[in-house]
């Protein structure tokens, strides 16, 4: 049982639009095609100067997160809040 039991925590469900990093091993000609743009969805865990962290799951009993993903800010094109969820 946690001391935070009974307290309401608000978490933002967000959509992150980000540009994937590409890497190829070995000698080759440079490919000039644009990088792939992807979207990820999750609960906003933290936002710093360098990265944004989201999670797939949240346990209000322990206040732990699962399925955590950290995105470098240089790869993020856009982030929007879909909904604020109360736990």
C-alpha positions as protocol buffer text, in pm:
chain_id: "A"
residue {
  index: 1
  type: UNK
  ca { x: 0 y: 0 z: 0 }
}
residue {
  index: 2
  type: UNK
  ca { x: 136 y: 342 z: -91 }
}
residue {
  index: 3
  type: UNK
  ca { x: 115 y: 666 z: 102 }
}
residue {
  index: 4
  type: UNK
  ca { x: -24 y: 832 z: -210 }
}
residue {
  index: 5
  type: UNK
  ca { x: -338 y: 619 z: -205 }
}
residue {
  index: 6
  type: UNK
  ca { x: -646 y: 835 z: -235 }
}
residue {
  index: 7
  type: UNK
  ca { x: -460 y: 1126 z: -394 }
}
residue {
  index: 8
  type: UNK
  ca { x: -558 y: 1218 z: -748 }
}
residue {
  index: 9
  type: UNK
  ca { x: -276 y: 1239 z: -1002 }
}
residue {
  index: 10
  type: UNK
  ca { x: -331 y: 1400 z: -1342 }
}
residue {
  index: 11
  type: UNK
  ca { x: -135 y: 1263 z: -1637 }
}
residue {
  index: 12
  type: UNK
  ca { x: -141 y: 1385 z: -1996 }
}
residue {
  index: 13
  type: UNK
  ca { x: -207 y: 1144 z: -2279 }
}
residue {
  index: 14
  type: UNK
  ca { x: 9 y: 1277 z: -2563 }
}
residue {
  index: 15
  type: UNK
  ca { x: 85 y: 1218 z: -2929 }
}
residue {
  index: 16
  type: UNK
  ca { x: 449 y: 1262 z: -3029 }
}
residue {
  index: 17
  type: UNK
  ca { x: 538 y: 1307 z: -3395 }
}
residue {
  index: 18
  type: UNK
  ca { x: 906 y: 1225 z: -3444 }
}
residue {
  index: 19
  type: UNK
  ca { x: 1163 y: 1169 z: -3714 }
}
residue {
  index: 20
  type: UNK
  ca { x: 1334 y: 832 z: -3701 }
}
residue {
  index: 21
  type: UNK
  ca { x: 1711 y: 795 z: -3716 }
}
residue {
  index: 22
  type: UNK
  ca { x: 1855 y: 586 z: -3999 }
}
residue {
  index: 23
  type: UNK
  ca { x: 2183 y: 393 z: -4004 }
}
residue {
  index: 24
  type: UNK
  ca { x: 2346 y: 164 z: -4259 }
}
residue {
  index: 25
  type: UNK
  ca { x: 2664 y: -35 z: -4205 }
}
residue {
  index: 26
  type: UNK
  ca { x: 2931 y: -74 z: -4473 }
}
residue {
  index: 27
  type: UNK
  ca { x: 3048 y: 137 z: -4765 }
}
residue {
  index: 28
  type: UNK
  ca { x: 2774 y: 269 z: -4992 }
}
residue {
  index: 29
  type: UNK
  ca { x: 2641 y: 572 z: -5173 }
}
residue {
  index: 30
  type: UNK
  ca { x: 2448 y: 814 z: -4953 }
}
residue {
  index: 31
  type: UNK
  ca { x: 2071 y: 781 z: -4983 }
}
residue {
  index: 32
  type: UNK
  ca { x: 1903 y: 1123 z: -5018 }
}
residue {
  index: 33
  type: UNK
  ca { x: 1547 y: 1011 z: -4936 }
}
residue {
  index: 34
  type: UNK
  ca { x: 1380 y: 1184 z: -4640 }
}
residue {
  index: 35
  type: UNK
  ca { x: 1377 y: 1017 z: -4300 }
}
residue {
  index: 36
  type: UNK
  ca { x: 1065 y: 835 z: -4184 }
}
residue {
  index: 37
  type: UNK
  ca { x: 820 y: 1034 z: -3968 }
}
residue {
  index: 38
  type: UNK
  ca { x: 638 y: 833 z: -3701 }
}
residue {
  index: 39
  type: UNK
  ca { x: 380 y: 891 z: -3426 }
}
residue {
  index: 40
  type: UNK
  ca { x: 382 y: 749 z: -3074 }
}
residue {
  index: 41
  type: UNK
  ca { x: 118 y: 774 z: -2803 }
}
residue {
  index: 42
  type: UNK
  ca { x: 153 y: 749 z: -2426 }
}
residue {
  index: 43
  type: UNK
  ca { x: 131 y: 908 z: -2084 }
}
residue {
  index: 44
  type: UNK
  ca { x: 371 y: 1200 z: -2040 }
}
residue {
  index: 45
  type: UNK
  ca { x: 619 y: 1104 z: -1767 }
}
residue {
  index: 46
  type: UNK
  ca { x: 868 y: 1389 z: -1799 }
}
residue {
  index: 47
  type: UNK
  ca { x: 978 y: 1670 z: -2025 }
}
residue {
  index: 48
  type: UNK
  ca { x: 1330 y: 1813 z: -2000 }
}
residue {
  index: 49
  type: UNK
  ca { x: 1550 y: 2038 z: -2207 }
}
residue {
  index: 50
  type: UNK
  ca { x: 1695 y: 1731 z: -2382 }
}
residue {
  index: 51
  type: UNK
  ca { x: 1421 y: 1469 z: -2405 }
}
residue {
  index: 52
  type: UNK
  ca { x: 1055 y: 1374 z: -2357 }
}
residue {
  index: 53
  type: UNK
  ca { x: 961 y: 1051 z: -2179 }
}
residue {
  index: 54
  type: UNK
  ca { x: 627 y: 871 z: -2222 }
}
residue {
  index: 55
  type: UNK
  ca { x: 494 y: 542 z: -2086 }
}
residue {
  index: 56
  type: UNK
  ca { x: 237 y: 285 z: -2200 }
}
residue {
  index: 57
  type: UNK
  ca { x: 103 y: 203 z: -1852 }
}
residue {
  index: 58
  type: UNK
  ca { x: 70 y: 362 z: -1508 }
}
residue {
  index: 59
  type: UNK
  ca { x: 0 y: 188 z: -1177 }
}
residue {
  index: 60
  type: UNK
  ca { x: -163 y: 436 z: -935 }
}
residue {
  index: 61
  type: UNK
  ca { x: -108 y: 199 z: -641 }
}
residue {
  index: 62
  type: UNK
  ca { x: 272 y: 207 z: -674 }
}
residue {
  index: 63
  type: UNK
  ca { x: 303 y: 521 z: -894 }
}
residue {
  index: 64
  type: UNK
  ca { x: 529 y: 316 z: -1127 }
}
residue {
  index: 65
  type: UNK
  ca { x: 531 y: 330 z: -1506 }
}
residue {
  index: 66
  type: UNK
  ca { x: 577 y: 50 z: -1760 }
}
residue {
  index: 67
  type: UNK
  ca { x: 669 y: 58 z: -2128 }
}
residue {
  index: 68
  type: UNK
  ca { x: 882 y: 371 z: -2093 }
}
residue {
  index: 69
  type: UNK
  ca { x: 1018 y: 542 z: -2408 }
}
residue {
  index: 70
  type: UNK
  ca { x: 1257 y: 839 z: -2411 }
}
residue {
  index: 71
  type: UNK
  ca { x: 1277 y: 1058 z: -2724 }
}
residue {
  index: 72
  type: UNK
  ca { x: 1560 y: 1307 z: -2787 }
}
residue {
  index: 73
  type: UNK
  ca { x: 1413 y: 1654 z: -2845 }
}
residue {
  index: 74
  type: UNK
  ca { x: 1612 y: 1686 z: -3169 }
}
residue {
  index: 75
  type: UNK
  ca { x: 1400 y: 1404 z: -3319 }
}
residue {
  index: 76
  type: UNK
  ca { x: 1064 y: 1543 z: -3206 }
}
residue {
  index: 77
  type: UNK
  ca { x: 870 y: 1743 z: -3463 }
}
residue {
  index: 78
  type: UNK
  ca { x: 552 y: 1798 z: -3263 }
}
residue {
  index: 79
  type: UNK
  ca { x: 380 y: 1699 z: -2940 }
}
residue {
  index: 80
  type: UNK
  ca { x: 14 y: 1751 z: -2861 }
}
residue {
  index: 81
  type: UNK
  ca { x: -195 y: 1672 z: -2557 }
}
residue {
  index: 82
  type: UNK
  ca { x: -490 y: 1447 z: -2642 }
}
residue {
  index: 83
  type: UNK
  ca { x: -646 y: 1430 z: -2297 }
}
residue {
  index: 84
  type: UNK
  ca { x: -571 y: 1483 z: -1929 }
}
residue {
  index: 85
  type: UNK
  ca { x: -645 y: 1167 z: -1731 }
}
residue {
  index: 86
  type: UNK
  ca { x: -709 y: 1157 z: -1355 }
}
residue {
  index: 87
  type: UNK
  ca { x: -586 y: 856 z: -1159 }
}
